[in-house]
């Protein structure tokens, strides 16, 4: 098994990279790319928590995926209501 520090550092790198992608991501018009950008950050957080507890990591991944998907679906539906190009 790989060293525990590798999972922590890989998770932190993915969380930082995913957060930066989310900051830059609103300029992207494609909702699929926005979802992928948000999932990178949630997988990074999941890897950090995986080094501590497997159940905590799984619950965090499920919760962040559900919340981010609901927020993005609501945002896309609101943009379509006002007639913006999505």
C-alpha positions as CSV (number, residue, x, y, z in Angstrom):
1,X,0.0,0.0,0.0
2,X,1.2,3.5,-0.7
3,X,2.3,5.8,2.0
4,X,-0.4,7.7,3.8
5,X,1.2,11.1,3.0
6,X,0.9,10.5,-0.7
7,X,-2.9,10.4,-0.4
8,X,-3.0,13.5,1.7
9,X,-0.7,15.5,-0.7
10,X,-2.6,14.2,-3.8
11,X,-5.9,15.2,-2.2
12,X,-4.7,18.6,-1.3
13,X,-3.3,19.2,-4.8
14,X,-6.6,18.1,-6.3
15,X,-8.6,20.2,-3.9
16,X,-6.5,23.3,-4.7
17,X,-6.6,22.6,-8.5
18,X,-10.4,22.0,-8.4
19,X,-11.0,25.1,-6.4
20,X,-9.0,27.2,-9.0
21,X,-11.0,25.5,-11.8
22,X,-14.2,26.4,-10.0
23,X,-13.1,30.1,-9.8
24,X,-12.2,30.1,-13.5
25,X,-15.1,27.7,-14.4
26,X,-18.0,30.2,-14.4
27,X,-16.6,31.7,-17.7
28,X,-17.1,28.3,-19.3
29,X,-20.5,28.0,-21.1
30,X,-20.8,24.2,-21.0
31,X,-22.5,22.8,-17.9
32,X,-20.7,19.5,-18.3
33,X,-17.3,21.2,-17.9
34,X,-18.6,23.1,-14.8
35,X,-19.7,19.8,-13.2
36,X,-16.3,18.2,-14.0
37,X,-14.5,21.2,-12.4
38,X,-16.6,20.8,-9.2
39,X,-16.0,17.1,-9.0
40,X,-12.2,17.5,-9.1
41,X,-12.4,19.5,-5.9
42,X,-14.7,17.1,-4.2
43,X,-12.5,14.1,-5.1
44,X,-9.5,16.0,-3.6
45,X,-11.4,16.5,-0.3
46,X,-12.4,12.9,-0.4
47,X,-8.8,11.8,-0.8
48,X,-7.7,13.9,2.2
49,X,-10.5,12.4,4.3
50,X,-9.7,8.9,3.0
51,X,-6.4,9.1,4.9
52,X,-8.4,9.4,8.1
53,X,-11.5,7.4,7.8
54,X,-13.1,5.5,4.9
55,X,-16.7,6.1,5.9
56,X,-16.1,9.8,6.3
57,X,-14.6,10.0,2.9
58,X,-17.5,8.1,1.2
59,X,-20.1,10.3,2.9
60,X,-18.3,13.4,2.0
61,X,-18.0,12.4,-1.6
62,X,-21.7,11.6,-1.8
63,X,-22.8,14.8,-0.1
64,X,-20.7,17.1,-2.1
65,X,-21.7,15.4,-5.4
66,X,-25.4,15.7,-4.6
67,X,-25.2,19.3,-3.4
68,X,-23.0,20.5,-6.3
69,X,-25.3,18.7,-8.8
70,X,-28.4,20.4,-7.4
71,X,-26.8,23.8,-7.4
72,X,-25.7,23.5,-11.0
73,X,-29.0,22.1,-12.2
74,X,-30.8,25.0,-10.5
75,X,-28.4,27.5,-12.0
76,X,-28.8,26.1,-15.5
77,X,-32.6,26.1,-15.3
78,X,-32.6,29.7,-14.1
79,X,-30.3,30.7,-17.0
80,X,-32.6,29.0,-19.4
81,X,-35.7,30.7,-17.9
82,X,-34.2,34.1,-18.6
83,X,-33.2,33.1,-22.1
84,X,-29.4,33.1,-21.7
85,X,-27.2,30.9,-23.8
86,X,-26.0,28.0,-21.6
